[in-house]
Amino acid sequence: MKKFIFGVIAGLVITAMVAFRVTNYKPSDEIKKDYASVNQVSGVFVFLQSRPLADYEILGTVKKTGIVWTGKPKEMQSILIRRAKRDYPSCGGIIFDDISMDHATVIQFKK
């Protein structure tokens, strides 16, 4: 009988905890309009005219040099990501500051 009563009380406590957590909604928990999910290309997070919210350190910059076939954004992105991974092996992300995509900042996320 004691086990049964203990089980019922434990069940009620767990139910109350779960219900409180679900109903403990705060307006600050809302997803803000400027939050986004960032795409990865070749294992590198790509930020276009944006900055990551997580802490990061700047490793350096990469620039487009030489001739490109089409000059389309996808080609420019591929060139700079390859160059970033080659020059900075610990590269975790790349930030394109402007839409010309002729240079980018290479970053590594802090742990």
C-alpha positions in Angstrom: 0.0 0.0 0.0 2.9 2.4 0.8 4.4 1.8 -2.6 1.1 2.6 -4.3 0.7 5.9 -2.4 4.4 6.8 -3.1 3.8 6.0 -6.8 0.7 8.2 -7.0 2.5 11.1 -5.3 5.5 10.8 -7.5 3.3 10.7 -10.6 1.5 13.9 -9.5 4.7 15.7 -8.7 6.1 14.8 -12.2 2.9 15.8 -13.9 2.9 19.1 -12.0 6.5 19.8 -13.0 5.9 19.1 -16.7 2.7 21.2 -16.7 4.5 24.1 -15.0 7.3 24.0 -17.5 4.9 24.0 -20.5 2.8 26.9 -19.0 5.9 28.8 -17.8 5.9 30.9 -21.1 7.6 34.3 -21.1 7.3 36.9 -23.9 11.1 37.0 -23.9 11.1 33.4 -25.2 9.6 34.5 -28.5 11.6 34.0 -31.6 12.7 37.4 -32.8 12.5 38.5 -36.4 16.2 38.7 -36.8 16.9 35.1 -35.7 17.8 32.7 -38.5 19.3 29.4 -39.2 22.5 29.6 -41.1 23.5 27.3 -44.0 26.7 25.4 -44.1 28.7 25.0 -47.3 31.6 22.4 -47.2 31.3 22.4 -43.4 31.7 26.2 -43.1 28.9 28.4 -41.8 28.1 31.2 -44.4 27.0 34.6 -43.2 26.0 37.1 -45.9 25.7 40.7 -44.6 25.1 39.3 -41.1 27.1 38.3 -38.0 26.8 35.2 -35.8 25.3 35.6 -32.3 27.8 33.1 -30.9 31.2 34.3 -29.7 33.9 34.0 -32.4 37.4 35.2 -33.1 38.5 36.6 -36.5 41.2 34.5 -38.1 41.8 36.8 -41.1 40.4 37.7 -44.5 40.4 36.1 -47.9 40.2 37.9 -51.2 39.3 37.0 -54.7 42.2 37.2 -56.9 42.7 36.3 -60.5 40.1 35.5 -63.1 36.8 33.8 -62.5 34.6 32.1 -65.1 31.2 33.7 -64.5 31.5 35.9 -61.5 28.2 34.6 -60.2 27.7 34.6 -56.4 27.8 30.8 -56.1 31.2 30.7 -57.9 32.6 33.5 -55.8 31.3 31.8 -52.6 33.0 28.5 -53.6 36.3 30.2 -54.4 36.4 32.1 -51.1 35.4 29.1 -49.0 38.1 26.9 -50.6 40.6 29.7 -50.0 39.5 30.1 -46.4 39.7 26.4 -45.6 43.2 26.3 -47.2 44.6 29.4 -45.5 42.8 28.9 -42.1 42.3 25.1 -41.4 40.4 25.8 -38.2 37.9 28.0 -40.1 34.4 27.6 -38.7 32.6 30.3 -40.6 32.9 33.0 -43.2 31.3 36.4 -43.2 30.6 38.2 -46.5 30.3 41.9 -45.6 28.9 43.0 -49.0 27.2 41.6 -52.0 30.2 41.9 -54.3 31.6 38.8 -52.6 35.1 39.7 -53.6 36.4 39.4 -50.0 35.3 37.8 -46.7 36.2 37.6 -43.1 37.2 34.1 -41.8 36.1 33.2 -38.3 36.5 30.5 -35.7 33.8 30.0 -33.0 34.9 30.1 -29.4 34.1 27.0 -27.3 
